[in-house]
Amino acid sequence: MSSALLVIDVQNDFCPGGALAVADGDSIVPIINAMMPEFDSIIYTQDWHPADHSSFAANHDGATPFSVTEMPYGPQVLWPTHCAQGTVGAAFHDELDLKGDLIIRKGFRTDIDSYSAFFENDHETATGLTGYLRTRGIGSVTLAGLALDFCVAYSAVDAAREGFRVTVMSEACRAIDLDGSLTKAMDDMAAAGVTIL
């Protein structure tokens, strides 16, 4: 059974100095680079938002970043503007090795956010990653990246639901931990059968 490394959103805006910086986020880059030779396939995700994205607090009158609003698909955190298409903030971290097979861009639909590498936040609109992995004969995926309690966790849970064997390398992730989000994410991943190393 072939294995893939899913490198989740290791982008400038999620690293120190970025618009939605995860504390110590850049420290995982050398760890991820060192992991790459162990896998048959390397796949990256890239947050890729239009400037008018509905998840940006700036696009809602009077809303503050990290407040929560209701979208047709459920509760949505309103984020600082980040990873806008074509900006330096949306680019991958300079020191991340880009020698993989595929880049999945997500969050490019204005009206729906996308944390998972597999589905938009409606849990219905697929990115196509499941089909790609199955076509390549990949049955096992390991996740690393940013942020552990949002995009990594959502991706891991969806990968397990899609029938893959899933491992999260916690030392190669960092979390935002917004209002208990890290504890919830760890519980959700454990309940889905994700192995956390």
N, C-alpha and C positions, 0 to 999 in steps of 0.2 A: 504494500500500500504506500503510495507516494505521500509526501508531506509538504505543506506550504507554511511559510512564515507570512502572517498578515501584519504589516507595519502600518499602524493606525495614526494618521494625522500628525506626523512629526514635522510640523510647519512652524514658520517663524512666529506667527501670532500666538501660538500656544507655548512658546519658549520665553524665558526671561527677557523683558523689554518689549514683548508683543502685546497686542490689544486685548488678548484674553489669556494672559500668561499663566501657566501652571507652574507652581513653585518647583524649582530644580528640574524643570522639564528637559533642559538640554543635556542633563547628566546621563540620560539613557542612550544617547546617540552612539557612543562607543560600545556600549553593551549590545545594542541591536546589530551594529556592524559586525561584531565578533560572532554573533549567532548565525549570520547568513550562510556560511558554508555548510551548515548542518542540514539544509533543506533543499528539496528538489525544485521548489518554486518559491519566488518571493513576489508578493503582491502588496502594493502601497494603496492606501486611501488618502484622498486629498479633499479637504473641505473647500468648496468652490462656490461661494455665494454671490448672487447678483447684489448690487448696492441697495436695491429696494426690497431685500429679503424680509419676509414677515416675521422672522425670529429676532430681528434687530430692534432693541428698545427704541432706537432713534427714529424708527419708522412708525411708532405709535405715540400719538400726542400725549404728553405728560407721563409717559411710562419711564420707570427707572430700570437700569440694568439689574438683572437677577430677580426681578419681579416675575410673577407667573400670570399668564393670560390663558384664556380658553380658545382653542382652535377647533375646527370641525373634527379633527382626529384626537382631541383630548387636551390635557394641560400642556402648556408650552412655556418653558423658561425664556424670558426675553434677554438676549445676550448683548453685550457691547458689540458694536460693529467689528467684525473680524473675518479674515480669510476671504476678502472681497476679490472677485475674479481679476486676475492679472496684476495684483498688487504684490509688493515685496512680502507682506504679511502672509499671503497665501502660498508663497514658495516653500519648498522643502528646506529644512535646515541645511546650511552649507556643508556640514561635515557628514551628513547622512549619505551612505553609499547608495547610489541609484543604479543598481545593476540587476534589477528584477525584471519580471515578465510583463507586468500589467499595473496600470494606475487606474483605480476606480475613483472617479470624481463624484462627490455627493453634496447635497444641499443646493443644487443649482436650479431647482424649481422654486420660484418665488414664494409660492403659497404653502410650502410644506418643508419642515426641517428634516434632517436626515442624520441621525447619529450612527446607525448601523452600517456596516459594509455590505449588508445583504438586502435591507429593506429601508424605505423611507419611514418616517415616524407614524404613518398610518398602518404600518405592519402589513401592507398589501402590495405597495408599489415596489417591485423587485429591481435591484441594481444589475442583475445578470451574473453576479459572482457565483451563485450556486451552480448554474449551468456551466460556467467556465471551469470550476473545480472538478465537476463530475466528468466533463469531457476530457480533462487532463488525467483522470484516474486518481485524483487526490482525495484521500479519505480522512486525513488527519491535518488539523490546522493548529498552529501555535500563534498567539497574539501578543504583540508588544506595542507600546506607543502611548498616545495621549487622547483623552484623559481616561484613566482607569475606570472612573465611576460614571462616565457617560459613553463616549464612542467605543471604547474597548469593551466595556461590559455589555452594551447593547449588541455589539458584533458577536461577542462570545455566546451570548444566550441564543441569538438567531442561528449561529453556526450549529449549535447543539440541536436546536429544533429542526434544522435541515438535515440532520442525521450524520454530521461529521463528529469525529473524535476531537475534542477541543481542550487545549491547554492554554492558560494565561501565565506568562512569565512576569510575575509581579515586580521583580527587580528591574525589569525593562519597561516599567510603566510608572507614571506619576498621576496623582488624583487632584481634582479641584476640591472635593469634599464640601459641597454646598448643602447646608442644612441636613446633614446626615446622609448625603447621597452615597458616600463610600460604603458605609455599613449596609445600606439597602442593596447596592450593586454587588457586594460580596455575597450577600444572602441569596440574591436572584441568580447569580452564577452558580453557586453551590446547588441550589434547587434544580437547576437545569442540567446538572451533571458535569459541569465544567471542572476540570482539574486546575487548581491554582498552585503554582510552584513558587 
